[in-house]
């Protein structure tokens, strides 16, 4: 959700957001990772109705499609919707209608993976996972977890992931951003995931890197986010090329674009201009994203046909 849209939704509901939340019309203002989470929480309070979720989703997908994106997974948090007064089915209604309209208008395919918030605790994450059973939906194809990795390690959420796995969805989790390789290994072993959100610090353990290759685990890399938040001091220290050369399956993601002054298109430009990936290598990253996507095999083949591979 861009700051401009946040202000629009606030006005819709007679709310006034503190101007300290915004750096300008396109980015938010925050000091560090925990402050970023706080700003995110405050801004999310303006998303109160199915129409709000529709507007946020459609706006994002339309902007992504304009950059050439053919497949996107959106990551709504039922807990954030609930804190703003909206039930899960109503949230899904707004998002799914926007996904269908964006596909009709712009040709972009999107699915939903439901995200729990680890710093809300294990019980709340388990409650979110149970929603997958109570309200099955054809566009909800995955389950993931974000939030404060350092304070809430993956082992706490084994039950939540077991519940989600029983719902038959794809599984991912943030790990290896603020904590090191051992937490990535625990996330893989305890949570049964096929993808890792970030996971970039796997590079610190060559045995883990090889394990990612052997087990075909995909890393959802977000270079700009990791630099802006201070996980790495600059792109020169970011191990994108090393992970690719080691044979790890990686993708490029934008994380929370308006918070980090980036877009998915910008991330591909960084991969090209800074890391030196050529057109074929960039296409391979998109190929990785499609094949690791939480989407049917027939849809994967359709998208790979669009990609020309």
C-alpha positions as a printed Julia matrix, in Angstrom:
309×3 Matrix{Float64}:
   0.0     0.0     0.0
   1.57    3.29   -1.09
   1.46    6.27    1.28
  -0.82    8.03   -1.2
  -3.29    5.16   -1.02
  -2.95    4.98    2.78
  -3.94    8.65    3.01
  -6.87    8.04    0.63
  -8.18    5.14    2.72
  -7.69    7.1     5.94
  -9.79    9.93    4.5
 -12.43    7.4     3.43
 -12.84    6.4     7.07
 -12.45    9.82    8.65
  -9.03    8.96   10.05
  -5.87   11.03   10.19
  -2.55    9.21   10.0
   0.46   10.88   11.65
   2.61   12.58    9.04
   5.63   11.09   10.83
   4.71    7.76    9.18
   5.63    9.1     5.74
   8.88   10.13    4.16
   7.0    11.37    1.07
   4.12   10.28   -1.21
   5.87    7.07   -2.22
   7.77    5.85    0.87
   7.27    5.47    4.61
   9.59    6.73    7.37
  11.09    4.44   10.01
  14.35    4.11   11.97
  15.12    0.4    12.25
  13.5    -3.02   11.77
  11.31   -2.93   14.88
  10.25    0.64   14.08
   9.43   -0.52   10.55
   7.12   -3.16   12.05
   5.47   -0.47   14.18
   4.92    1.87   11.2
   3.53   -1.06    9.22
   1.08   -1.81   12.05
  -0.11    1.8    12.19
  -0.56    2.16    8.45
  -2.47   -1.13    8.19
  -5.25    0.23   10.41
  -6.73    2.16    7.46
  -7.56   -1.09    5.62
 -10.97   -1.71    7.16
 -13.36   -3.06    4.51
 -13.4    -5.53    1.63
 -13.28   -2.53   -0.73
 -10.13   -1.28    0.97
  -8.48   -4.66    0.47
  -9.68   -4.61   -3.14
  -8.1    -1.19   -3.71
  -4.78   -2.13   -2.1
  -4.54   -5.41   -4.02
  -5.65   -4.05   -7.39
  -3.34   -1.03   -7.13
  -0.34   -3.24   -6.38
  -1.07   -5.76   -9.13
  -1.72   -3.06  -11.74
   1.57   -1.35  -10.91
   3.38   -4.69  -11.0
   1.86   -5.66  -14.34
   3.03   -2.34  -15.78
   6.58   -3.48  -15.01
   6.08   -6.79  -16.79
   5.22   -9.0   -13.82
   3.27  -12.08  -14.96
   2.85  -13.85  -11.6
   2.58  -12.48   -8.08
   1.86  -13.95   -4.67
   0.25  -11.48   -2.28
   0.73  -11.98    1.45
  -2.17  -10.64    3.53
  -2.25  -10.97    7.31
  -5.61  -11.99    8.79
  -4.45  -10.65   12.15
  -3.94   -7.18   10.7
  -7.38   -7.33    9.1
  -8.92   -8.44   12.39
  -7.22   -5.64   14.35
  -8.82   -3.18   11.91
 -12.24   -4.79   12.47
 -12.55   -7.07    9.44
 -13.23  -10.81    9.41
 -11.09  -13.17    7.34
 -13.79  -14.1     4.75
 -14.44  -10.42    4.05
 -10.72   -9.76    3.63
 -10.51  -12.66    1.16
 -13.49  -11.33   -0.75
 -11.84   -7.99   -1.44
  -8.47   -9.49   -2.35
  -9.84  -12.24   -4.6
 -12.08   -9.85   -6.53
  -9.08   -7.59   -7.14
  -6.97  -10.53   -8.32
  -9.65  -11.55  -10.82
 -10.11   -7.99  -12.07
  -6.37   -7.37  -12.4
  -6.03  -10.55  -14.44
  -8.87   -9.45  -16.72
  -7.48   -5.92  -17.1
  -3.73   -6.51  -17.12
  -3.1   -10.21  -17.72
  -1.31  -10.72  -14.4
  -1.86  -13.96  -12.49
  -1.85  -13.83   -8.69
  -2.45  -16.14   -5.77
  -2.66  -15.57   -2.03
  -0.51  -16.96    0.68
  -1.78  -16.24    4.15
   0.83  -14.83    6.5
   0.84  -15.17   10.26
   2.87  -12.78   12.44
   5.42  -14.57   14.6
   5.7   -11.79   17.16
   1.99  -12.23   17.94
   2.88  -15.64   19.37
   2.46  -19.31   18.48
  -1.23  -19.57   19.42
  -2.27  -16.76   17.1
  -0.24  -18.31   14.28
  -2.03  -21.6    14.88
  -5.36  -19.79   14.75
  -4.42  -18.28   11.4
  -3.45  -21.72   10.07
  -6.83  -23.09   11.14
  -8.53  -20.51    8.91
  -7.21  -22.47    5.92
  -9.41  -25.39    7.01
 -12.44  -23.35    8.04
 -12.51  -21.17    4.92
 -10.86  -22.99    2.0
 -10.5   -20.79   -1.06
  -9.14  -21.63   -4.54
  -6.84  -18.59   -4.58
  -5.34  -19.3    -1.16
  -2.5   -21.6    -2.07
   0.16  -20.97    0.58
   0.99  -20.22    4.2
   3.91  -18.2     5.53
   5.24  -16.26    8.48
   6.87  -12.85    8.9
   7.69  -10.52   11.76
  10.4   -10.51   14.41
  12.62  -13.48   13.58
  15.19  -12.78   16.3
  12.66  -12.81   19.13
  10.46  -15.62   17.82
  12.49  -18.49   16.31
  10.89  -20.99   13.91
  10.79  -23.92   16.32
   7.94  -22.2    18.18
   5.64  -22.57   15.19
   5.89  -26.27   14.38
   2.22  -26.87   15.29
   0.98  -23.95   13.16
   2.82  -25.33   10.15
   1.5   -28.84   10.75
  -2.04  -27.41   10.68
  -1.31  -25.52    7.45
   0.33  -28.55    5.85
  -2.81  -30.57    6.51
  -4.75  -27.96    4.53
  -2.69  -28.87    1.47
  -1.08  -25.5     0.8
   2.52  -24.58    0.0
   4.72  -23.55    2.92
   7.32  -20.82    3.33
   8.72  -18.85    6.27
  11.01  -15.9     6.87
  14.37  -17.14    8.2
  18.01  -16.26    7.8
  17.44  -12.51    7.67
  18.11  -11.37   11.25
  19.31  -14.74   12.47
  21.98  -16.97   11.01
  22.15  -20.32    9.2
  21.08  -22.47   12.13
  17.61  -20.92   12.17
  17.26  -21.65    8.46
  18.09  -25.29    9.09
  15.59  -25.45   11.95
  12.9   -23.85    9.79
  13.46  -26.45    7.08
  13.5   -29.4     9.48
  10.74  -28.32   11.87
   8.33  -26.5     9.55
   8.6   -28.62    6.4
   8.88  -25.65    4.05
   9.83  -25.68    0.38
  10.88  -22.02    0.3
  12.64  -19.58    2.64
  11.73  -15.9     2.86
  15.13  -14.18    2.6
  17.41  -17.04    3.74
  20.35  -15.06    2.47
  22.53  -15.79    5.48
  22.71  -19.42    4.45
  25.88  -18.29    2.68
  27.62  -18.33    6.08
  27.43  -22.15    6.19
  28.66  -24.02    3.11
  27.08  -27.26    4.32
  23.71  -25.55    4.54
  24.15  -24.09    1.07
  24.71  -27.59   -0.29
  21.72  -28.84    1.68
  19.52  -26.17    0.04
  20.7   -27.39   -3.35
  20.19  -31.06   -2.51
  16.71  -30.52   -1.06
  15.64  -28.08   -3.81
  14.77  -25.34   -1.31
  14.14  -21.96   -2.94
  15.36  -18.7    -1.41
  13.11  -15.66   -1.85
  15.83  -13.01   -1.94
  15.03   -9.32   -1.4
  18.34   -7.48   -1.93
  17.21   -3.87   -1.51
  15.26   -4.67    1.65
  18.28   -6.35    3.18
  20.52   -3.39    2.39
  18.07   -0.73    3.57
  17.43   -2.59    6.83
  21.13   -3.14    7.43
  21.37   -6.92    7.11
  24.24   -6.15    4.69
  26.06   -2.84    4.5
  25.91   -2.58    0.71
  25.34   -4.57   -2.48
  29.04   -5.35   -2.72
  28.65   -7.58    0.34
  25.38   -9.16   -0.75
  25.87  -12.81   -1.81
  23.41  -13.06   -4.71
  25.99  -14.24   -7.21
  27.63  -16.62   -4.75
  24.34  -18.35   -4.03
  23.51  -18.65   -7.72
  26.98  -19.99   -8.52
  26.59  -22.57   -5.73
  23.48  -23.86   -7.48
  20.89  -22.58   -5.0
  17.51  -21.9    -6.52
  16.83  -18.2    -5.88
  14.13  -15.69   -6.8
  13.92  -11.92   -6.56
  11.28  -10.29   -4.37
  10.53   -6.72   -3.4
   9.52   -7.41    0.23
   7.4    -4.37    1.25
   8.03   -2.03   -1.71
   6.88    1.38   -0.38
   8.82    0.88    2.84
  12.1     0.27    1.05
  11.68    2.56   -1.97
  11.8    -0.32   -4.42
   9.62   -2.4    -6.75
   9.96   -5.84   -8.28
  11.11   -4.17  -11.49
  13.76   -2.26   -9.54
  15.07   -5.52   -8.09
  15.59   -6.93  -11.58
  17.38   -3.71  -12.55
  19.66   -4.08   -9.52
  20.37   -7.7   -10.46
  21.31   -6.55  -13.95
  23.16   -3.3   -13.22
  24.82   -4.13   -9.9
  25.22   -7.9    -9.94
  25.78   -8.22  -13.68
  23.12  -10.8   -14.47
  22.32  -10.93  -18.17
  18.9   -11.32  -19.77
  19.01  -15.12  -19.75
  20.1   -15.22  -16.11
  17.3   -12.84  -15.16
  14.83  -15.03  -17.02
  16.1   -17.99  -15.01
  15.19  -16.19  -11.79
  11.64  -15.77  -13.1
  11.65  -19.42  -14.15
  12.65  -20.32  -10.58
   9.83  -18.2    -9.18
   7.22  -19.88  -11.36
   8.39  -23.44  -10.7
   8.57  -22.77   -6.94
   5.25  -20.94   -6.96
   2.27  -22.04   -4.92
   0.21  -22.69   -8.0
  -1.06  -25.64  -10.03
   1.2   -27.46  -12.47
  -1.05  -26.51  -15.38
  -0.82  -22.82  -14.45
   2.96  -23.13  -14.1
   3.17  -24.48  -17.63
   0.98  -21.65  -18.89
   3.22  -19.05  -17.22
   6.4   -20.73  -18.45
   4.93  -20.51  -21.94
   4.56  -16.75  -21.47
   8.16  -16.65  -20.36
   9.26  -18.42  -23.51
  10.93  -21.38  -21.85
